[in-house]
Amino acid sequence: MSGLMKVSSNPHIRAAITTNKIMLSVIIALLPTTIFGVVNFGTNALILVLATVASAVLAEWCFCKICKKKSTIGDLSAVVTGLLLALNLPPSAPWWIAVIGGVFAIVVVKMLFGGLGQNFMNPALGARCFLLISFTSIMTNFDCDAYTGATPLAVLKEGGAVNVYDMVIGKTAGTIGETSMVAIVLGACFLIILGVIDLRIPGTYIVSFVIFLVLFSGKGLDFHYISANLAGGGLMLGAFFMATDYVTRPITKKGQYVFGILLGVLTGIFRVFGASAEGVSYAIIIGNLLVPLIEKITYPKAFGRGGEKS
């Protein structure tokens, strides 16, 4: 018999899908992006992926062992966290950065708050922001054997010209997993077909971001500029794989639309008016922190006896 406590009234809908199956689906969906990143950036990218995943899984196992809890590494959520963090690292970063990030994501952001389902922000993005603050020079250095110089978004922000086709394919500088828009969308389509995610959050996110650019970037309806912003940076990876995280997104449908709009506006503010060319990570984390408020204002009103009085 299940030892889980019932925290809501009936009816209860039971489904065959499990956390393990959902996480496995996400891992499979991330494979095109991961494989492209390793092929594109070389051996060090593979080392970072393996180091981040291994450190995340080991950190969760050790935490459960020390706290005398049942091991939870079998649900594969630690693997997903490690993989997402690795895809957000520069390909030239040293291996110890991956290890520190993996441990921080699991221990500080996830397990200290109760484990899967209790964390208040996306662990991978929490760790990435921690690394950005702690090791800024390393985390903003995208030079590697394959590419040198600034990322396309940085060039665009300085008024330079970028090749949108290369950005869509992924032949540009950037983090391991953010460069190939094709690989990211391919994995996202896999999750959508399986029903693991839907387009409420990513669709609203992308549309609201585009509208913000048209209204406030000073470029108007410049398709080249808009396309470059969509293909560049972590927008697509964040929209489909991190903003849709079950734990840190709103549970209400209206809330998910509000969440998507909030992320689009915040990303637009950071990219257009901020000092950095990026902003997706901070936008999603701020959005995560505001989820309780979003759910409070979008939660359906009770009806019938004892419901809200008119």
Backbone torsions as a table, in degrees:
resi	resn	phi	psi	omega
1	MET	NA	139.8	-179.6
2	SER	-64.8	139.7	178.6
3	GLY	-92.9	5.4	-178.1
4	LEU	-72.5	140.2	177.8
5	MET	-85.1	140.1	175.6
6	LYS	-80.7	122.7	-176.4
7	VAL	-111.4	4.1	178.1
8	SER	-143.2	162.9	-177.7
9	SER	-76.5	160.1	177.9
10	ASN	-70.6	162.9	8.0
11	PRO	-83.2	154.9	179.0
12	HIS	-109.8	128.5	179.8
13	ILE	-97.7	122.8	178.8
14	ARG	-106.4	138.9	-179.7
15	ALA	-130.7	158.7	-178.0
16	ALA	-75.1	-22.1	-177.5
17	ILE	-69.5	138.4	-178.7
18	THR	-120.0	168.5	176.9
19	THR	-58.2	-41.6	179.7
20	ASN	-58.6	-44.2	-178.8
21	LYS	-68.5	-38.2	178.3
22	ILE	-63.7	-46.7	-179.3
23	MET	-64.8	-38.4	177.5
24	LEU	-63.1	-39.7	177.1
25	SER	-62.5	-40.7	178.8
26	VAL	-65.8	-40.8	178.3
27	ILE	-60.8	-45.6	178.6
28	ILE	-62.1	-41.2	-179.7
29	ALA	-65.4	-28.2	-179.5
30	LEU	-84.7	-10.0	-177.4
31	LEU	-61.1	-44.0	178.6
32	PRO	-57.8	-43.2	179.3
33	THR	-65.8	-42.3	-178.9
34	THR	-66.3	-47.3	-179.6
35	ILE	-61.9	-43.8	178.3
36	PHE	-61.6	-42.2	-179.7
37	GLY	-61.6	-41.3	179.8
38	VAL	-68.1	-44.1	178.9
39	VAL	-65.2	-39.8	-176.3
40	ASN	-71.1	-40.6	-172.2
41	PHE	-106.2	-15.3	173.5
42	GLY	100.8	-166.6	-171.2
43	THR	-60.0	-40.4	-176.7
44	ASN	-63.5	-31.5	176.4
45	ALA	-63.6	-41.2	177.7
46	LEU	-64.5	-41.6	178.2
47	ILE	-60.5	-42.3	179.7
48	LEU	-64.5	-41.9	178.8
49	VAL	-61.8	-48.6	-178.6
50	LEU	-65.1	-41.1	-178.6
51	ALA	-66.4	-41.0	-178.4
52	THR	-69.1	-45.1	179.0
53	VAL	-64.2	-45.1	-178.6
54	ALA	-63.5	-43.3	-178.9
55	SER	-67.5	-35.9	178.9
56	ALA	-66.6	-46.7	-179.9
57	VAL	-65.2	-44.3	-179.4
58	LEU	-65.3	-38.8	179.4
59	ALA	-63.1	-41.1	179.4
60	GLU	-68.4	-40.1	179.2
61	TRP	-64.0	-44.7	-179.9
62	CYS	-65.2	-40.6	179.7
63	PHE	-61.9	-45.6	179.1
64	CYS	-63.8	-38.6	-179.7
65	LYS	-65.8	-46.5	-178.7
66	ILE	-64.4	-40.9	-178.2
67	CYS	-85.6	3.1	179.0
68	LYS	56.5	45.0	176.4
69	LYS	-110.2	160.3	176.0
70	LYS	-65.2	133.7	-178.5
71	SER	-61.6	136.4	-178.3
72	THR	-112.9	10.1	-176.7
73	ILE	-67.9	-17.6	-179.7
74	GLY	-68.1	-17.9	179.3
75	ASP	-79.9	-5.1	175.1
76	LEU	69.3	5.6	-179.5
77	SER	-66.9	-32.8	177.9
78	ALA	-66.5	-35.6	177.1
79	VAL	-64.0	-44.6	179.3
80	VAL	-62.3	-43.9	179.0
81	THR	-60.9	-47.1	179.1
82	GLY	-62.2	-41.2	-179.2
83	LEU	-66.9	-43.5	178.7
84	LEU	-63.8	-40.4	178.2
85	LEU	-64.3	-43.2	178.8
86	ALA	-59.1	-40.0	-179.3
87	LEU	-70.0	-13.3	178.1
88	ASN	-101.5	10.2	179.9
89	LEU	-100.8	147.7	173.3
90	PRO	-64.9	141.8	-176.8
91	PRO	-65.9	-16.6	-179.5
92	SER	-94.4	0.0	-177.4
93	ALA	-64.2	146.9	177.0
94	PRO	-71.5	157.4	-175.7
95	TRP	-61.7	-31.9	-176.3
96	TRP	-69.5	-23.9	173.7
97	ILE	-62.8	-42.0	179.1
98	ALA	-62.8	-40.6	-179.0
99	VAL	-67.1	-47.1	178.5
100	ILE	-59.5	-45.2	179.9
101	GLY	-62.5	-43.5	179.9
102	GLY	-62.6	-43.2	179.2
103	VAL	-66.6	-43.7	-179.9
104	PHE	-62.3	-44.6	-178.6
105	ALA	-58.5	-44.6	-175.4
106	ILE	-79.3	-50.8	-173.1
107	VAL	-73.8	-51.9	-172.6
108	VAL	-79.9	-48.7	-173.5
109	VAL	-83.0	-32.1	-173.9
110	LYS	-104.0	-64.7	-168.9
111	MET	-71.0	-36.5	-180.0
112	LEU	-66.2	-16.4	178.5
113	PHE	-103.1	10.5	174.1
114	GLY	114.6	-1.8	179.3
115	GLY	91.1	-167.5	-176.8
116	LEU	-56.9	128.7	-179.5
117	GLY	98.4	-11.9	-178.2
118	GLN	-114.5	-15.3	-178.2
119	ASN	-67.1	139.9	-173.5
120	PHE	-91.2	-9.1	175.3
121	MET	-144.7	163.3	178.8
122	ASN	-62.5	121.1	-175.8
123	PRO	-59.7	-41.4	-178.6
124	ALA	-64.0	-43.0	180.0
125	LEU	-72.8	-34.4	175.6
126	GLY	-60.4	-43.3	178.9
127	ALA	-68.1	-38.9	179.5
128	ARG	-62.8	-43.8	179.3
129	CYS	-65.9	-36.7	175.5
130	PHE	-61.1	-44.4	179.3
131	LEU	-67.6	-36.9	177.7
132	LEU	-62.5	-40.0	179.9
133	ILE	-73.7	-39.8	-174.4
134	SER	-81.8	-35.5	-176.2
135	PHE	-131.5	61.3	-172.7
136	THR	-58.0	-46.5	-175.9
137	SER	-63.4	-37.5	179.4
138	ILE	-72.7	-42.9	-175.3
139	MET	-75.1	-13.4	178.7
140	THR	-111.8	11.4	176.9
141	ASN	-100.7	108.5	-176.3
142	PHE	-105.7	12.3	176.4
143	ASP	-71.7	135.3	177.0
144	CYS	-151.7	-176.7	-178.7
145	ASP	-61.8	-33.4	-175.7
146	ALA	-81.2	-36.6	-174.2
147	TYR	-140.1	147.6	173.7
148	THR	-133.1	157.5	178.7
149	GLY	97.0	-174.6	-175.8
150	ALA	-73.1	159.0	175.0
151	THR	-72.1	159.5	179.7
152	PRO	-55.9	-38.5	179.8
153	LEU	-65.2	-37.9	177.8
154	ALA	-65.7	-40.5	177.3
155	VAL	-63.9	-43.0	-179.7
156	LEU	-63.2	-40.0	-179.0
157	LYS	-65.8	-29.7	178.6
158	GLU	-85.0	1.6	178.1
159	GLY	91.0	8.8	-179.6
160	GLY	-81.9	172.9	180.0
161	ALA	-95.5	142.4	178.7
162	VAL	-129.5	156.8	178.4
163	ASN	-97.2	104.4	-176.0
164	VAL	-65.1	-35.6	179.7
165	TYR	-60.9	-44.9	177.5
166	ASP	-62.5	-34.9	179.4
167	MET	-69.2	-38.6	179.1
168	VAL	-66.8	-43.7	179.8
169	ILE	-70.5	-41.5	179.2
170	GLY	116.9	9.1	-178.9
171	LYS	-85.8	59.0	-179.0
172	THR	-143.5	169.2	175.0
173	ALA	-75.5	154.6	179.6
174	GLY	157.8	-168.7	175.9
175	THR	-74.2	170.0	-173.9
176	ILE	-57.8	-40.1	-171.7
177	GLY	-109.7	1.0	-173.6
178	GLU	-96.2	-11.3	-167.8
179	THR	-77.3	-40.7	-174.0
180	SER	-90.9	102.9	178.1
181	MET	-64.5	-35.0	-179.6
182	VAL	-62.7	-46.9	-178.8
183	ALA	-65.4	-38.9	-179.6
184	ILE	-65.8	-47.1	-179.0
185	VAL	-65.9	-35.1	177.1
186	LEU	-60.4	-46.7	177.5
187	GLY	-65.8	-38.0	178.8
188	ALA	-63.7	-41.2	178.2
189	CYS	-60.7	-37.5	177.4
190	PHE	-60.3	-45.4	-179.9
191	LEU	-68.2	-37.2	178.9
192	ILE	-65.9	-42.4	179.4
193	ILE	-63.1	-39.1	178.8
194	LEU	-74.3	-15.0	-177.9
195	GLY	83.0	12.8	178.9
196	VAL	-70.3	-39.9	175.1
197	ILE	-129.1	165.4	172.5
198	ASP	-129.2	-175.7	-173.3
199	LEU	-93.8	4.3	-177.5
200	ARG	-56.9	-57.1	-176.7
201	ILE	-74.9	-55.2	-178.5
202	PRO	-62.4	-38.2	179.7
203	GLY	-65.0	-47.1	178.7
204	THR	-64.5	-39.3	178.2
205	TYR	-57.8	-53.5	-175.7
206	ILE	-66.0	-45.0	-178.8
207	VAL	-63.8	-45.4	-179.5
208	SER	-66.2	-34.1	177.2
209	PHE	-65.0	-43.5	178.5
210	VAL	-62.6	-44.8	179.0
211	ILE	-60.4	-41.1	178.4
212	PHE	-61.4	-43.5	179.4
213	LEU	-61.9	-43.0	-179.2
214	VAL	-62.5	-39.0	-175.0
215	LEU	-82.7	-34.8	-167.9
216	PHE	-123.0	-7.7	-176.9
217	SER	-77.3	-18.2	-175.9
218	GLY	84.5	-0.7	-179.7
219	LYS	-99.3	-12.3	-178.1
220	GLY	66.0	-144.8	-178.7
221	LEU	-88.3	61.2	179.3
222	ASP	-90.4	102.4	-173.8
223	PHE	-64.1	-34.4	179.0
224	HIS	-65.4	-45.1	179.8
225	TYR	-65.2	-44.1	-179.9
226	ILE	-65.1	-44.7	179.9
227	SER	-61.6	-41.3	179.2
228	ALA	-63.9	-38.5	179.1
229	ASN	-70.1	-33.0	177.9
230	LEU	-72.7	-40.3	-176.8
231	ALA	-82.0	-23.1	-175.4
232	GLY	-93.1	154.9	177.2
233	GLY	70.7	-160.7	-174.1
234	GLY	-98.2	19.7	-175.5
235	LEU	-60.0	-52.5	-177.5
236	MET	-67.0	-42.6	178.3
237	LEU	-63.0	-43.4	179.4
238	GLY	-67.5	-42.6	-176.3
239	ALA	-64.2	-42.7	-173.8
240	PHE	-93.2	-27.7	-172.3
241	PHE	-114.8	-16.5	-178.3
242	MET	-120.2	-37.9	176.1
243	ALA	-68.1	-22.9	-178.0
244	THR	-90.2	4.2	178.9
245	ASP	-52.8	125.1	-175.8
246	TYR	-57.8	-36.9	-173.3
247	VAL	-75.0	-39.7	-170.6
248	THR	-105.4	10.4	174.8
249	ARG	-104.9	161.7	176.5
250	PRO	-65.6	151.4	179.5
251	ILE	-91.2	-18.8	-179.8
252	THR	-86.3	148.7	-179.3
253	LYS	-65.3	-45.7	177.5
254	LYS	-61.1	-39.5	179.2
255	GLY	-62.3	-35.6	179.4
256	GLN	-67.3	-36.8	175.6
257	TYR	-66.7	-43.1	177.8
258	VAL	-61.8	-42.4	178.9
259	PHE	-59.2	-46.2	179.5
260	GLY	-62.2	-42.7	178.4
261	ILE	-63.6	-43.3	178.9
262	LEU	-58.6	-45.2	-179.9
263	LEU	-64.2	-40.9	178.8
264	GLY	-62.3	-43.5	-179.8
265	VAL	-67.2	-45.7	-179.2
266	LEU	-62.9	-43.6	178.6
267	THR	-62.8	-40.2	177.0
268	GLY	-62.3	-43.1	179.0
269	ILE	-61.6	-47.4	-178.5
270	PHE	-63.2	-41.4	-176.2
271	ARG	-77.0	-38.8	-175.8
272	VAL	-82.7	-44.5	-173.6
273	PHE	-106.6	-13.7	-177.8
274	GLY	-81.7	168.0	179.8
275	ALA	-75.3	-29.1	-179.6
276	SER	-89.4	155.5	178.1
277	ALA	-82.7	-15.0	-178.7
278	GLU	-100.9	-155.8	179.9
279	GLY	149.8	-4.2	-176.4
280	VAL	-64.3	-45.0	-177.6
281	SER	-59.7	-48.7	-179.1
282	TYR	-67.1	-35.4	179.0
283	ALA	-62.4	-45.3	-178.2
284	ILE	-68.7	-39.1	179.1
285	ILE	-65.0	-44.1	176.9
286	ILE	-61.6	-41.1	176.5
287	GLY	-60.5	-42.5	176.6
288	ASN	-56.9	-42.3	-178.6
289	LEU	-66.8	-26.0	-178.3
290	LEU	-93.8	-1.0	-178.5
291	VAL	-57.5	-44.3	178.1
292	PRO	-56.7	-39.1	178.5
293	LEU	-69.0	-41.6	179.3
294	ILE	-61.1	-43.5	179.8
295	GLU	-66.1	-35.9	-179.4
296	LYS	-62.9	-40.6	-176.4
297	ILE	-87.5	-11.3	-179.1
298	THR	-114.5	1.0	-179.8
299	TYR	-68.3	133.3	-178.4
300	PRO	-57.1	139.9	178.9
301	LYS	-75.1	141.0	176.6
302	ALA	-68.5	148.3	177.6
303	PHE	-129.5	165.8	-178.2
304	GLY	87.3	-161.9	-176.7
305	ARG	-64.8	128.9	-179.3
306	GLY	85.9	-1.6	-179.9
307	GLY	-78.9	-174.5	-178.1
308	GLU	-65.2	134.3	-179.0
309	LYS	-86.1	140.8	-179.6
310	SER	-80.4	NA	NA
